């Protein structure tokens, strides 16, 4: 009981360090929500970009819109997710984290735990409890809409989103910004801010009207709510020495580093001892030294889930030196060594997790198997085996290659040069062999993943019917989850491999067609030039012939003139000849007459 109360005090004093298995689930829920929203929004906006590109008859516009979407969509989704119901999430998470695993599926127990938690909170958390009806003075109640989804294992974020639709005031509650009490000057704050501080603490300042009165009231009640290293004075010399020794001479297999903001808080990592069911695991713990240390024992808790009879679901440890056997002579090093020894030798006769202890006693080999499985799942730094890590790496490379092949700014001529390069020519000699080999490997991995999914899907029902325990069911569900993850990885890797093959073939064919088109264009241009040259030569010949015809016409006209002149001259000669002949004939007649006479 004392250990439980100590942990509650430790967590309340240091909320930033309180992390449980529920928060891990919430992180996965957050990631899953972002991925789902991202897929839906990306699909919608890519279709919108395609529509815009078609309407504008511009593929470049379409690709530009899609690129802008891919660049700004993650930021928009992240900004959307940041608008969370932080007060709602904190209250519900605190309630669920402090409940046993077996009680989290019981709506009545969740209702009781929530009402009990709301009875001791103040400020914004108290307002949230009032809104949902968890307080006696609440006017209305929506508790059933809160506890039922939680009993169905719905993530806290989704429950709060559902409550937002019912009452917007719930998500309007926001925590105020933290105040650095070491350097803050209360006199420089506004009266409204001073009232906020008192309101969050659940304190009142009756009759206060001036700022100085509010400041005086805050200074009076501050020690009740603010307990940090700066108010507690200098760090004790013993803690300083132990910290220096832990850093200078660490315990083998153990790392303990003090927090930057709180020297009493340590981040601890313990490697699973060899030969134990926890071998190969890396377990994270938190260790807090209370103000009474060394007169009081440190508060230690496992942050990593572990299947151990002496460690419960909340990470609390059943160790005598942390309870009644504590002595001021013991040190932090001693506590860490004792925890390491507890991992090597679990003690089911002094349990903290009774169900695990019973399993350990009734069937130790099965309990060890479950412990090893939990270690592999929760305490393994490398979440994937080498085989699936390589497949995931191939998938990421394929995504990068597909994006590169789909870039619209790379001209086909560049792809043509790339496909004609020496490297590609060398690869093409055995490309078919490489393709078939990789395809066969991916098909085998895909078939193996399908086999594992079917195996663990059947094992879920079998394990639940045999053991009826949440631990065994959790392990089997985790196996099924990993098998499904491997199925998605191998399936998408196979799909993208075939897509890349087809894209490469299309780009190569497109590059060849463009090269052939360019050659045909050059040939057509050459023929056009030749035809033009021939056409230009015919025109010159025609002009030359016309010139010759014109000259011949002139010569013909000149000859015609000469002909006419010669004709006239001939006619003149003929007339003259006729005249002379007439005269001659007359003369002959005259001479004949004379002879007769």
MONORNOR-V416702 format. One record per pair of residues at least 24 apart in sequence whose ideal C-beta (glycine too) atoms are under 10 Angstrom apart, sorted by the first residue. I is the first residue (numbers start at 0). GAP is how many residues later the second one is. If there is no record, write none. Layout:
i=I gap=GAP
i=I gap=GAP
This chain:
i=0 gap=322
i=1 gap=294
i=1 gap=295
i=1 gap=320
i=1 gap=321
i=1 gap=322
i=2 gap=294
i=2 gap=296
i=2 gap=297
i=2 gap=298
i=2 gap=313
i=2 gap=314
i=2 gap=315
i=2 gap=316
i=2 gap=319
i=2 gap=320
i=2 gap=349
i=3 gap=94
i=3 gap=308
i=3 gap=310
i=3 gap=312
i=5 gap=282
i=5 gap=284
i=5 gap=290
i=5 gap=291
i=5 gap=292
i=5 gap=293
i=5 gap=294
i=5 gap=295
i=5 gap=310
i=5 gap=316
i=5 gap=317
i=6 gap=91
i=6 gap=281
i=6 gap=292
i=6 gap=293
i=6 gap=294
i=6 gap=307
i=6 gap=308
i=6 gap=309
i=7 gap=90
i=7 gap=291
i=8 gap=218
i=8 gap=279
i=8 gap=281
i=8 gap=290
i=9 gap=254
i=9 gap=255
i=9 gap=276
i=9 gap=277
i=9 gap=278
i=9 gap=279
i=9 gap=280
i=9 gap=288
i=9 gap=289
i=9 gap=290
i=9 gap=291
i=10 gap=83
i=10 gap=86
i=10 gap=87
i=10 gap=275
i=10 gap=277
i=10 gap=288
i=10 gap=290
i=10 gap=303
i=11 gap=82
i=11 gap=108
i=11 gap=215
i=12 gap=213
i=12 gap=214
i=12 gap=215
i=12 gap=249
i=12 gap=251
i=12 gap=252
i=12 gap=275
i=12 gap=277
i=12 gap=278
i=13 gap=214
i=13 gap=245
i=13 gap=247
i=13 gap=248
i=13 gap=250
i=13 gap=251
i=13 gap=272
i=13 gap=274
i=13 gap=285
i=14 gap=75
i=14 gap=79
i=15 gap=162
i=15 gap=243
i=15 gap=245
i=15 gap=246
i=15 gap=249
i=16 gap=242
i=16 gap=244
i=16 gap=245
i=16 gap=248
i=16 gap=250
i=16 gap=269
i=16 gap=271
i=16 gap=284
i=16 gap=286
i=17 gap=75
i=17 gap=76
i=17 gap=79
i=17 gap=268
i=17 gap=283
i=17 gap=285
i=18 gap=78
i=18 gap=265
i=18 gap=267
i=18 gap=282
i=18 gap=284
i=18 gap=296
i=19 gap=73
i=19 gap=74
i=19 gap=76
i=19 gap=77
i=19 gap=78
i=19 gap=281
i=19 gap=283
i=19 gap=285
i=19 gap=293
i=19 gap=294
i=19 gap=295
i=20 gap=75
i=20 gap=76
i=20 gap=80
i=20 gap=282
i=20 gap=283
i=20 gap=284
i=20 gap=292
i=20 gap=293
i=20 gap=294
i=20 gap=357
i=21 gap=70
i=21 gap=71
i=21 gap=72
i=21 gap=73
i=21 gap=74
i=21 gap=75
i=21 gap=76
i=21 gap=77
i=21 gap=79
i=21 gap=82
i=21 gap=133
i=21 gap=134
i=21 gap=291
i=21 gap=292
i=22 gap=66
i=22 gap=70
i=22 gap=73
i=22 gap=74
i=22 gap=133
i=22 gap=280
i=23 gap=279
i=23 gap=280
i=23 gap=281
i=23 gap=354
i=24 gap=68
i=24 gap=71
i=24 gap=128
i=24 gap=130
i=24 gap=131
i=25 gap=63
i=25 gap=66
i=25 gap=67
i=25 gap=70
i=25 gap=129
i=25 gap=130
i=25 gap=131
i=25 gap=132
i=26 gap=128
i=27 gap=127
i=27 gap=453
i=28 gap=124
i=28 gap=125
i=28 gap=126
i=28 gap=127
i=28 gap=128
i=28 gap=129
i=29 gap=51
i=29 gap=54
i=29 gap=125
i=29 gap=126
i=29 gap=127
i=31 gap=123
i=32 gap=44
i=32 gap=47
i=32 gap=48
i=32 gap=122
i=32 gap=124
i=32 gap=125
i=32 gap=128
i=33 gap=40
i=33 gap=43
i=33 gap=44
i=33 gap=46
i=33 gap=47
i=34 gap=42
i=36 gap=36
i=36 gap=39
i=36 gap=40
i=36 gap=43
i=36 gap=44
i=37 gap=35
i=37 gap=36
i=37 gap=38
i=37 gap=39
i=37 gap=40
i=40 gap=28
i=40 gap=32
i=40 gap=35
i=40 gap=36
i=40 gap=39
i=41 gap=24
i=41 gap=27
i=41 gap=28
i=41 gap=31
i=41 gap=32
i=41 gap=35
i=43 gap=25
i=44 gap=24
i=44 gap=25
i=44 gap=27
i=44 gap=28
i=44 gap=31
i=45 gap=24
i=45 gap=27
i=58 gap=349
i=59 gap=348
i=59 gap=349
i=61 gap=346
i=62 gap=343
i=62 gap=344
i=62 gap=345
i=62 gap=346
i=63 gap=344
i=63 gap=345
i=65 gap=340
i=65 gap=342
i=66 gap=340
i=66 gap=341
i=66 gap=342
i=69 gap=333
i=80 gap=76
i=82 gap=81
i=82 gap=88
i=83 gap=72
i=83 gap=73
i=83 gap=76
i=83 gap=77
i=83 gap=80
i=83 gap=87
i=83 gap=90
i=84 gap=43
i=84 gap=71
i=84 gap=72
i=84 gap=74
i=84 gap=75
i=84 gap=76
i=84 gap=78
i=84 gap=79
i=84 gap=85
i=84 gap=86
i=84 gap=87
i=84 gap=88
i=84 gap=89
i=85 gap=38
i=85 gap=74
i=85 gap=85
i=85 gap=87
i=85 gap=88
i=85 gap=89
i=86 gap=34
i=86 gap=36
i=86 gap=37
i=86 gap=38
i=86 gap=39
i=86 gap=40
i=86 gap=41
i=86 gap=42
i=86 gap=44
i=86 gap=73
i=86 gap=83
i=86 gap=84
i=86 gap=85
i=86 gap=86
i=86 gap=87
i=86 gap=88
i=87 gap=36
i=87 gap=37
i=87 gap=40
i=87 gap=43
i=87 gap=44
i=87 gap=58
i=87 gap=68
i=87 gap=69
i=87 gap=71
i=87 gap=72
i=87 gap=73
i=87 gap=75
i=87 gap=76
i=87 gap=82
i=87 gap=83
i=87 gap=85
i=88 gap=39
i=88 gap=66
i=88 gap=67
i=88 gap=68
i=88 gap=70
i=88 gap=71
i=88 gap=72
i=88 gap=82
i=89 gap=31
i=89 gap=34
i=89 gap=35
i=89 gap=38
i=89 gap=66
i=89 gap=70
i=89 gap=83
i=89 gap=85
i=90 gap=26
i=90 gap=27
i=90 gap=30
i=90 gap=33
i=90 gap=34
i=90 gap=35
i=90 gap=37
i=90 gap=38
i=90 gap=41
i=90 gap=43
i=90 gap=55
i=90 gap=65
i=90 gap=69
i=90 gap=82
i=91 gap=25
i=91 gap=36
i=91 gap=40
i=91 gap=54
i=91 gap=55
i=91 gap=57
i=91 gap=58
i=91 gap=63
i=91 gap=64
i=91 gap=65
i=91 gap=67
i=91 gap=68
i=91 gap=71
i=92 gap=62
i=92 gap=63
i=92 gap=64
i=92 gap=67
i=93 gap=27
i=93 gap=31
i=93 gap=62
i=94 gap=39
i=94 gap=51
i=94 gap=52
i=94 gap=55
i=94 gap=61
i=95 gap=54
i=95 gap=57
i=95 gap=60
i=95 gap=63
i=96 gap=59
i=96 gap=216
i=96 gap=217
i=97 gap=216
i=98 gap=51
i=98 gap=214
i=98 gap=215
i=99 gap=212
i=99 gap=213
i=99 gap=214
i=99 gap=253
i=99 gap=255
i=99 gap=370
i=100 gap=211
i=100 gap=212
i=100 gap=213
i=100 gap=252
i=100 gap=254
i=100 gap=369
i=100 gap=370
i=100 gap=373
i=101 gap=211
i=101 gap=253
i=101 gap=367
i=101 gap=368
i=102 gap=48
i=103 gap=46
i=103 gap=47
i=103 gap=49
i=103 gap=209
i=103 gap=366
i=104 gap=45
i=104 gap=46
i=104 gap=47
i=104 gap=48
i=104 gap=365
i=105 gap=41
i=105 gap=45
i=106 gap=36
i=106 gap=37
i=106 gap=39
i=106 gap=40
i=106 gap=41
i=106 gap=42
i=106 gap=43
i=106 gap=44
i=106 gap=45
i=107 gap=39
i=107 gap=43
i=108 gap=38
i=108 gap=42
i=109 gap=33
i=109 gap=36
i=109 gap=37
i=109 gap=38
i=109 gap=39
i=109 gap=40
i=109 gap=41
i=110 gap=32
i=110 gap=33
i=110 gap=35
i=110 gap=36
i=110 gap=37
i=110 gap=39
i=110 gap=40
i=111 gap=35
i=112 gap=34
i=112 gap=37
i=113 gap=29
i=113 gap=32
i=113 gap=33
i=113 gap=36
i=114 gap=28
i=114 gap=32
i=120 gap=81
i=121 gap=77
i=121 gap=78
i=121 gap=79
i=121 gap=80
i=121 gap=81
i=121 gap=103
i=122 gap=50
i=122 gap=52
i=122 gap=53
i=122 gap=73
i=122 gap=74
i=122 gap=75
i=122 gap=76
i=122 gap=77
i=122 gap=78
i=122 gap=79
i=123 gap=49
i=123 gap=50
i=123 gap=51
i=123 gap=52
i=123 gap=72
i=123 gap=75
i=123 gap=76
i=124 gap=48
i=124 gap=50
i=124 gap=75
i=125 gap=73
i=125 gap=74
i=125 gap=76
i=126 gap=42
i=126 gap=43
i=126 gap=45
i=126 gap=46
i=126 gap=72
i=127 gap=32
i=127 gap=35
i=127 gap=41
i=127 gap=42
i=127 gap=43
i=127 gap=45
i=129 gap=39
i=130 gap=32
i=130 gap=35
i=130 gap=36
i=130 gap=38
i=130 gap=39
i=130 gap=41
i=130 gap=42
i=131 gap=31
i=131 gap=34
i=131 gap=35
i=131 gap=38
i=139 gap=27
i=141 gap=24
i=141 gap=25
i=141 gap=28
i=145 gap=24
i=174 gap=25
i=175 gap=24
i=178 gap=47
i=179 gap=50
i=180 gap=41
i=180 gap=44
i=180 gap=45
i=180 gap=47
i=180 gap=49
i=180 gap=50
i=181 gap=46
i=181 gap=47
i=181 gap=48
i=181 gap=49
i=182 gap=47
i=184 gap=30
i=185 gap=25
i=185 gap=26
i=185 gap=28
i=185 gap=29
i=185 gap=30
i=185 gap=32
i=185 gap=33
i=185 gap=36
i=186 gap=24
i=186 gap=25
i=186 gap=28
i=188 gap=25
i=188 gap=26
i=188 gap=29
i=189 gap=24
i=190 gap=24
i=193 gap=24
i=196 gap=24
i=196 gap=25
i=196 gap=28
i=199 gap=25
i=200 gap=24
i=200 gap=25
i=226 gap=64
i=227 gap=33
i=227 gap=34
i=227 gap=36
i=228 gap=32
i=228 gap=33
i=228 gap=34
i=228 gap=35
i=228 gap=36
i=228 gap=62
i=231 gap=32
i=231 gap=59
i=232 gap=58
i=234 gap=28
i=234 gap=29
i=234 gap=54
i=235 gap=27
i=235 gap=28
i=235 gap=53
i=235 gap=55
i=235 gap=57
i=235 gap=58
i=237 gap=51
i=237 gap=55
i=237 gap=56
i=237 gap=90
i=237 gap=93
i=237 gap=94
i=238 gap=24
i=238 gap=25
i=238 gap=50
i=238 gap=54
i=238 gap=55
i=238 gap=93
i=240 gap=90
i=241 gap=24
i=241 gap=47
i=241 gap=51
i=241 gap=52
i=241 gap=89
i=241 gap=90
i=241 gap=91
i=242 gap=46
i=242 gap=89
i=244 gap=86
i=244 gap=87
i=244 gap=88
i=245 gap=85
i=245 gap=86
i=245 gap=87
i=245 gap=90
i=248 gap=84
i=249 gap=83
i=249 gap=86
i=250 gap=81
i=250 gap=82
i=250 gap=83
i=250 gap=85
i=250 gap=86
i=250 gap=89
i=251 gap=85
i=251 gap=88
i=252 gap=83
i=252 gap=84
i=252 gap=87
i=252 gap=90
i=253 gap=31
i=253 gap=79
i=253 gap=82
i=253 gap=83
i=253 gap=85
i=253 gap=86
i=254 gap=27
i=254 gap=29
i=254 gap=81
i=255 gap=29
i=255 gap=31
i=255 gap=76
i=255 gap=77
i=255 gap=79
i=255 gap=80
i=257 gap=29
i=257 gap=31
i=258 gap=27
i=258 gap=29
i=261 gap=26
i=261 gap=27
i=262 gap=26
i=263 gap=24
i=263 gap=25
i=263 gap=26
i=263 gap=27
i=263 gap=29
i=263 gap=34
i=263 gap=35
i=264 gap=24
i=264 gap=34
i=265 gap=32
i=265 gap=34
i=265 gap=66
i=265 gap=70
i=266 gap=36
i=267 gap=32
i=267 gap=33
i=267 gap=34
i=267 gap=35
i=267 gap=64
i=267 gap=67
i=267 gap=68
i=267 gap=71
i=268 gap=34
i=268 gap=35
i=268 gap=112
i=269 gap=32
i=269 gap=34
i=269 gap=66
i=269 gap=67
i=269 gap=69
i=269 gap=70
i=269 gap=73
i=269 gap=109
i=270 gap=69
i=270 gap=72
i=270 gap=108
i=271 gap=34
i=271 gap=68
i=271 gap=71
i=271 gap=72
i=271 gap=99
i=271 gap=100
i=271 gap=103
i=271 gap=107
i=271 gap=108
i=272 gap=67
i=272 gap=68
i=272 gap=69
i=272 gap=70
i=272 gap=71
i=272 gap=72
i=273 gap=70
i=274 gap=69
i=275 gap=64
i=275 gap=66
i=275 gap=67
i=275 gap=68
i=275 gap=69
i=275 gap=70
i=275 gap=92
i=275 gap=95
i=275 gap=96
i=275 gap=99
i=276 gap=29
i=276 gap=30
i=276 gap=31
i=276 gap=66
i=276 gap=67
i=276 gap=69
i=276 gap=87
i=276 gap=90
i=276 gap=91
i=276 gap=92
i=276 gap=93
i=276 gap=94
i=276 gap=95
i=276 gap=96
i=276 gap=97
i=276 gap=98
i=277 gap=28
i=277 gap=29
i=277 gap=30
i=277 gap=62
i=277 gap=65
i=277 gap=66
i=277 gap=68
i=277 gap=90
i=277 gap=93
i=277 gap=94
i=277 gap=96
i=277 gap=97
i=277 gap=101
i=278 gap=64
i=278 gap=65
i=278 gap=93
i=278 gap=96
i=279 gap=92
i=279 gap=95
i=279 gap=96
i=279 gap=99
i=279 gap=100
i=279 gap=101
i=280 gap=25
i=280 gap=62
i=280 gap=90
i=280 gap=91
i=280 gap=93
i=280 gap=94
i=280 gap=95
i=280 gap=96
i=280 gap=97
i=280 gap=98
i=280 gap=99
i=280 gap=100
i=281 gap=93
i=281 gap=96
i=281 gap=97
i=281 gap=98
i=281 gap=99
i=281 gap=100
i=282 gap=25
i=282 gap=28
i=282 gap=32
i=282 gap=56
i=282 gap=57
i=282 gap=60
i=282 gap=92
i=282 gap=95
i=282 gap=96
i=283 gap=31
i=283 gap=95
i=284 gap=30
i=284 gap=32
i=284 gap=51
i=284 gap=54
i=285 gap=29
i=286 gap=45
i=286 gap=48
i=286 gap=49
i=286 gap=52
i=288 gap=43
i=292 gap=33
i=292 gap=35
i=292 gap=39
i=293 gap=32
i=293 gap=33
i=293 gap=34
i=293 gap=35
i=293 gap=36
i=293 gap=37
i=293 gap=38
i=294 gap=31
i=294 gap=32
i=294 gap=33
i=295 gap=30
i=295 gap=32
i=296 gap=24
i=296 gap=25
i=296 gap=26
i=296 gap=27
i=296 gap=28
i=296 gap=29
i=296 gap=30
i=296 gap=31
i=296 gap=33
i=296 gap=38
i=297 gap=24
i=297 gap=28
i=297 gap=32
i=297 gap=33
i=297 gap=34
i=297 gap=37
i=297 gap=38
i=299 gap=32
i=299 gap=35
i=299 gap=36
i=299 gap=38
i=299 gap=39
i=301 gap=37
i=301 gap=77
i=303 gap=70
i=303 gap=71
i=303 gap=74
i=303 gap=75
i=303 gap=76
i=304 gap=69
i=304 gap=70
i=304 gap=72
i=304 gap=73
i=304 gap=74
i=304 gap=169
i=305 gap=37
i=305 gap=47
i=305 gap=50
i=305 gap=65
i=305 gap=68
i=305 gap=69
i=305 gap=72
i=305 gap=73
i=306 gap=39
i=306 gap=46
i=306 gap=49
i=306 gap=52
i=306 gap=53
i=306 gap=60
i=306 gap=61
i=306 gap=62
i=306 gap=63
i=306 gap=64
i=306 gap=65
i=306 gap=66
i=306 gap=67
i=306 gap=68
i=306 gap=70
i=306 gap=71
i=306 gap=164
i=306 gap=167
i=306 gap=168
i=307 gap=34
i=307 gap=35
i=307 gap=38
i=307 gap=39
i=307 gap=40
i=307 gap=43
i=307 gap=44
i=307 gap=45
i=307 gap=48
i=307 gap=49
i=307 gap=52
i=307 gap=59
i=307 gap=63
i=307 gap=66
i=308 gap=33
i=308 gap=37
i=308 gap=38
i=308 gap=39
i=308 gap=40
i=308 gap=41
i=308 gap=42
i=308 gap=43
i=308 gap=44
i=308 gap=45
i=308 gap=46
i=308 gap=47
i=308 gap=48
i=308 gap=49
i=308 gap=50
i=308 gap=51
i=308 gap=52
i=308 gap=58
i=308 gap=62
i=309 gap=29
i=309 gap=32
i=309 gap=33
i=309 gap=35
i=309 gap=36
i=309 gap=37
i=309 gap=38
i=309 gap=39
i=309 gap=40
i=309 gap=41
i=309 gap=42
i=309 gap=43
i=309 gap=46
i=309 gap=47
i=309 gap=50
i=310 gap=28
i=310 gap=31
i=310 gap=32
i=310 gap=35
i=310 gap=40
i=310 gap=41
i=310 gap=42
i=310 gap=45
i=311 gap=39
i=311 gap=40
i=311 gap=41
i=311 gap=42
i=311 gap=43
i=311 gap=44
i=312 gap=39
i=312 gap=40
i=312 gap=42
i=312 gap=43
i=312 gap=157
i=312 gap=158
i=313 gap=38
i=313 gap=39
i=315 gap=36
i=315 gap=37
i=316 gap=25
i=316 gap=35
i=317 gap=24
i=317 gap=29
i=317 gap=32
i=317 gap=33
i=317 gap=34
i=317 gap=35
i=317 gap=39
i=318 gap=28
i=318 gap=31
i=318 gap=33
i=319 gap=30
i=342 gap=28
i=342 gap=32
i=345 gap=25
i=352 gap=118
i=354 gap=114
i=354 gap=115
i=354 gap=116
i=355 gap=113
i=355 gap=115
i=357 gap=111
i=358 gap=108
i=358 gap=110
i=358 gap=112
i=358 gap=113
i=362 gap=104
i=365 gap=101
i=365 gap=106
i=366 gap=104
i=368 gap=103
i=368 gap=106
i=369 gap=97
i=369 gap=99
i=369 gap=101
i=369 gap=102
i=369 gap=104
i=369 gap=105
i=370 gap=100
i=370 gap=104
i=372 gap=98
i=372 gap=99
i=372 gap=101
i=372 gap=102
i=372 gap=103
i=372 gap=105
i=372 gap=106
i=373 gap=97
i=373 gap=100
i=373 gap=101
i=373 gap=104
i=375 gap=99
i=375 gap=102
i=375 gap=103
i=375 gap=106
i=376 gap=97
i=376 gap=98
i=376 gap=101
i=376 gap=102
i=376 gap=104
i=376 gap=105
i=377 gap=100
i=382 gap=99
i=382 gap=102
i=383 gap=98
i=383 gap=101
i=383 gap=102
i=383 gap=105
i=384 gap=97
i=384 gap=101
i=386 gap=58
i=386 gap=61
i=386 gap=99
i=387 gap=57
i=387 gap=61
i=387 gap=94
i=387 gap=97
i=387 gap=98
i=387 gap=101
i=387 gap=102
i=388 gap=100
i=389 gap=55
i=390 gap=50
i=390 gap=51
i=390 gap=54
i=390 gap=55
i=390 gap=58
i=390 gap=95
i=390 gap=98
i=390 gap=99
i=390 gap=101
i=390 gap=102
i=390 gap=103
i=391 gap=93
i=391 gap=94
i=391 gap=97
i=391 gap=98
i=391 gap=100
i=391 gap=101
i=392 gap=96
i=392 gap=100
i=393 gap=44
i=393 gap=47
i=393 gap=48
i=393 gap=51
i=393 gap=95
i=393 gap=96
i=393 gap=99
i=393 gap=102
i=393 gap=103
i=394 gap=93
i=394 gap=94
i=394 gap=95
i=394 gap=96
i=394 gap=97
i=394 gap=98
i=394 gap=99
i=394 gap=100
i=394 gap=101
i=394 gap=102
i=395 gap=93
i=395 gap=97
i=396 gap=96
i=396 gap=99
i=396 gap=103
i=397 gap=94
i=397 gap=95
i=397 gap=96
i=397 gap=97
i=397 gap=98
i=397 gap=99
i=397 gap=101
i=397 gap=102
i=398 gap=93
i=398 gap=94
i=398 gap=97
i=400 gap=95
i=400 gap=96
i=400 gap=98
i=400 gap=99
i=400 gap=102
i=400 gap=103
i=401 gap=94
i=401 gap=97
i=401 gap=98
i=401 gap=101
i=403 gap=96
i=403 gap=99
i=404 gap=94
i=404 gap=95
i=404 gap=98
i=404 gap=99
i=404 gap=101
i=404 gap=102
i=405 gap=93
i=405 gap=97
i=409 gap=97
i=410 gap=100
i=410 gap=103
i=411 gap=95
i=411 gap=96
i=411 gap=97
i=411 gap=98
i=411 gap=99
i=411 gap=100
i=411 gap=101
i=411 gap=102
i=411 gap=103
i=412 gap=98
i=412 gap=101
i=412 gap=102
i=412 gap=105
i=413 gap=97
i=414 gap=89
i=414 gap=92
i=414 gap=93
i=414 gap=95
i=414 gap=96
i=414 gap=99
i=415 gap=91
i=415 gap=92
i=415 gap=94
i=415 gap=95
i=415 gap=96
i=415 gap=97
i=415 gap=98
i=415 gap=99
i=415 gap=102
i=416 gap=94
i=417 gap=89
i=417 gap=90
i=417 gap=93
i=418 gap=85
i=418 gap=88
i=418 gap=89
i=418 gap=90
i=418 gap=92
i=418 gap=93
i=419 gap=88
i=419 gap=91
i=419 gap=92
i=419 gap=95
i=423 gap=80
i=423 gap=84
i=427 gap=80
i=430 gap=70
i=430 gap=73
i=434 gap=62
i=434 gap=63
i=434 gap=66
i=437 gap=55
i=437 gap=56
i=437 gap=59
i=437 gap=63
i=438 gap=55
i=438 gap=58
i=438 gap=59
i=438 gap=62
i=440 gap=49
i=440 gap=52
i=440 gap=53
i=440 gap=56
i=441 gap=48
i=441 gap=49
i=441 gap=51
i=441 gap=52
i=441 gap=53
i=441 gap=54
i=441 gap=55
i=441 gap=56
i=442 gap=47
i=442 gap=51
i=443 gap=46
i=444 gap=41
i=444 gap=42
i=444 gap=44
i=444 gap=45
i=444 gap=46
i=444 gap=48
i=444 gap=49
i=445 gap=40
i=445 gap=41
i=445 gap=43
i=445 gap=44
i=445 gap=45
i=445 gap=46
i=445 gap=47
i=445 gap=48
i=445 gap=49
i=446 gap=43
i=447 gap=35
i=447 gap=38
i=447 gap=39
i=447 gap=42
i=448 gap=33
i=448 gap=34
i=448 gap=35
i=448 gap=36
i=448 gap=37
i=448 gap=38
i=448 gap=39
i=448 gap=40
i=448 gap=41
i=448 gap=42
i=449 gap=33
i=449 gap=36
i=449 gap=37
i=449 gap=40
i=449 gap=41
i=450 gap=32
i=450 gap=36
i=451 gap=27
i=451 gap=28
i=451 gap=30
i=451 gap=31
i=451 gap=32
i=451 gap=34
i=451 gap=35
i=452 gap=26
i=452 gap=27
i=452 gap=29
i=452 gap=30
i=452 gap=31
i=452 gap=32
i=452 gap=33
i=452 gap=34
i=453 gap=29
i=454 gap=24
i=454 gap=25
i=454 gap=28
i=455 gap=24
i=455 gap=25
i=455 gap=26
i=455 gap=27
i=455 gap=28
i=456 gap=26
i=456 gap=27
